[in-house]
Amino acid sequence: MDEKVFDELEKIKTNNNEESLFPEHEFLISCLRIGLRLEDLKFLTYIDVLKMFISFIGKSEKQDGTREATQEDIQNLVARM
């Protein structure tokens, strides 16, 4: 694993000791939650996705409130329904 990614994951690791029943599915759900599509996952590496997760988590921590949805966010949400 990319050493920088490993270091960042260690920083944000929670104290949650629960074992996941379906870790592959939780990974997929997490990808979908941040807006990645299945088509995107065909071209991205695991490390690329982890870097996106880290960036996404860091970004949300810096924001003080909620953000307004963009037209693209709304279209993505409607497309998933």
C-alpha positions as CSV (number, residue, x, y, z in Angstrom):
1,M,0.0,0.0,0.0
2,D,1.1,3.5,-0.7
3,E,3.0,4.6,2.5
4,K,1.4,8.1,2.5
5,V,-2.1,6.6,2.3
6,F,-1.3,4.2,5.1
7,D,-0.1,7.0,7.3
8,E,-3.3,9.1,6.7
9,L,-5.5,6.1,7.4
10,E,-3.7,5.6,10.7
11,K,-4.5,9.2,11.7
12,I,-8.2,8.9,11.0
13,K,-8.7,5.3,12.3
14,T,-11.6,5.1,14.8
15,N,-11.7,3.1,17.9
16,N,-14.4,0.9,16.4
17,N,-13.4,-2.7,17.0
18,E,-16.4,-4.2,15.3
19,E,-15.6,-6.6,12.5
20,S,-17.5,-6.0,9.3
21,L,-19.8,-8.8,8.1
22,F,-19.4,-7.8,4.5
23,P,-16.3,-5.5,4.0
24,E,-16.4,-5.6,0.2
25,H,-20.0,-4.4,0.2
26,E,-19.3,-1.7,2.7
27,F,-16.4,-0.5,0.5
28,L,-18.8,-0.4,-2.5
29,I,-21.4,1.5,-0.5
30,S,-18.8,4.0,0.7
31,C,-17.8,4.5,-3.0
32,L,-21.3,5.2,-4.0
33,R,-21.9,7.6,-1.1
34,I,-19.1,9.8,-2.2
35,G,-20.4,9.9,-5.7
36,L,-18.3,7.3,-7.5
37,R,-20.1,5.1,-10.1
38,L,-19.5,1.5,-10.8
39,E,-18.1,2.6,-14.2
40,D,-15.6,4.8,-12.3
41,L,-14.5,1.8,-10.2
42,K,-13.5,-0.1,-13.3
43,F,-10.7,2.4,-14.0
44,L,-9.6,3.4,-10.5
45,T,-7.2,1.5,-8.3
46,Y,-7.9,0.7,-4.7
47,I,-5.3,3.2,-3.7
48,D,-6.9,5.9,-5.8
49,V,-10.2,5.3,-4.1
50,L,-8.6,5.4,-0.6
51,K,-7.0,8.7,-1.5
52,M,-10.4,10.0,-2.4
53,F,-11.9,8.8,0.8
54,I,-9.1,10.6,2.8
55,S,-9.6,13.8,0.8
56,F,-13.4,13.5,1.3
57,I,-13.1,13.0,5.0
58,G,-10.6,15.8,5.4
59,K,-12.8,18.2,3.4
60,S,-15.9,17.5,5.4
61,E,-14.0,18.1,8.7
62,K,-12.9,21.6,7.5
63,Q,-16.5,22.6,6.7
64,D,-18.5,24.2,9.5
65,G,-21.9,23.5,8.2
66,T,-23.8,21.9,5.4
67,R,-23.3,22.9,1.9
68,E,-26.0,23.5,-0.7
69,A,-26.4,20.9,-3.3
70,T,-25.4,21.8,-6.8
71,Q,-27.4,20.9,-9.9
72,E,-24.9,18.1,-10.6
73,D,-25.5,16.7,-7.0
74,I,-29.3,16.7,-7.6
75,Q,-29.0,15.1,-11.0
76,N,-26.7,12.4,-9.6
77,L,-29.2,11.7,-6.8
78,V,-32.1,11.5,-9.2
79,A,-30.2,9.2,-11.5
80,R,-29.7,6.7,-8.6
81,M,-33.4,6.5,-7.9
